[in-house]
Amino acid sequence: SSHRQLAALRNLIARCRAAEIPLLLYITPVNCAEGAAFAGAGFAAAIEARTALVRAAVEEGGGQVLDWSQALGPEHFSQGTYRADEHLRDTGRQTLARMLAAEVQALAGTENADAL
């Protein structure tokens, strides 16, 4: 895709690879249950289409991305005015932090979170 943000993402990946900097990318969880309730059944398909664009751009750049767009249930998201979004409540932030820590530990090749 020629979208400038996707091009910038591919450029970032290339620069990190050239500098031998490990890069961990993930797609932010979205409240798909509330999104479908608000926008209809096509919401999940729209999220999947957009994440496919990001995944393709990352892979074109030689990187990998963790697709966590639908990794958390609605109980992990805030219940503010705009519920169909990516704003997490404490339980969601803690869950996402644990997921991210596990990936960072794997990337670093360590089992000890205190070593990071």
C-alpha positions in Angstrom: 0.0 0.0 0.0 1.2 3.5 -0.7 -0.3 5.1 2.4 2.3 7.4 4.0 1.9 6.0 7.5 2.4 2.5 6.2 5.4 3.6 4.2 6.8 5.3 7.3 6.3 2.0 9.2 8.2 0.0 6.6 10.9 2.6 6.8 11.1 2.3 10.6 11.4 -1.5 10.3 14.2 -1.2 7.7 16.1 1.2 9.9 15.8 -1.0 12.9 16.9 -4.0 11.0 19.9 -2.1 9.5 20.9 -1.0 13.0 20.2 -4.5 14.4 17.6 -3.1 16.8 15.0 -5.6 17.8 11.5 -4.3 17.1 8.3 -5.6 18.7 5.1 -4.3 17.0 1.6 -5.1 18.0 -1.8 -4.0 16.9 -3.7 -2.5 19.9 -6.8 -4.4 21.2 -10.1 -2.9 20.1 -13.5 -3.4 21.8 -15.0 -5.4 18.9 -18.1 -6.4 20.9 -19.1 -2.8 21.5 -18.0 -1.9 18.0 -20.3 -4.4 16.5 -23.2 -3.3 18.8 -22.6 0.3 17.7 -21.7 0.0 14.1 -23.2 -3.3 13.1 -21.9 -6.7 12.0 -19.4 -5.2 9.6 -17.3 -3.8 12.4 -15.2 -6.9 12.9 -14.6 -7.3 9.2 -13.5 -3.7 9.0 -11.0 -4.2 11.8 -9.7 -7.4 10.1 -9.3 -5.5 6.8 -7.3 -2.7 8.5 -5.1 -5.1 10.5 -4.4 -7.0 7.3 -3.1 -3.8 5.7 -0.8 -3.2 8.6 0.3 -6.8 8.7 1.1 -6.7 5.0 3.1 -3.4 5.3 5.1 -4.8 8.2 5.8 -8.1 6.4 6.8 -6.1 3.3 9.3 -4.3 5.4 10.7 -7.6 6.8 9.1 -7.3 10.2 6.5 -9.2 12.3 3.5 -7.8 14.1 1.4 -9.3 16.8 -2.3 -8.9 16.0 -3.9 -8.3 19.3 -6.8 -6.3 17.8 -9.4 -8.9 19.1 -7.4 -10.3 22.0 -9.4 -8.8 24.8 -13.1 -9.1 25.7 -15.3 -6.1 26.4 -14.8 -6.4 30.1 -11.3 -5.1 29.7 -12.3 -1.8 28.1 -13.5 1.4 29.6 -17.2 2.2 29.6 -17.0 5.9 28.8 -18.9 7.8 26.2 -17.1 6.1 23.3 -17.2 2.4 24.2 -16.2 1.0 20.8 -12.5 2.0 21.1 -9.2 0.9 22.4 -9.3 2.6 25.8 -8.6 -0.1 28.5 -9.6 -0.2 32.1 -7.1 -1.4 34.7 -7.7 -5.1 34.1 -7.2 -4.6 30.3 -4.0 -2.6 30.9 -2.7 -5.3 33.2 -3.5 -8.1 30.8 -2.0 -6.3 27.9 1.1 -5.5 30.0 1.5 -9.2 30.8 1.1 -10.2 27.1 3.7 -7.6 26.1 6.1 -8.6 28.9 6.0 -12.2 27.8 6.8 -11.2 24.2 9.6 -8.9 25.4 11.0 -11.7 27.5 10.9 -14.1 24.6 12.6 -11.5 22.3 15.3 -10.9 25.0 15.6 -14.7 25.5 15.0 -14.4 29.3 12.5 -15.9 31.6 13.3 -13.3 34.3 11.1 -10.2 34.1 13.4 -8.5 36.6 16.3 -8.7 34.2 14.5 -6.4 31.7 
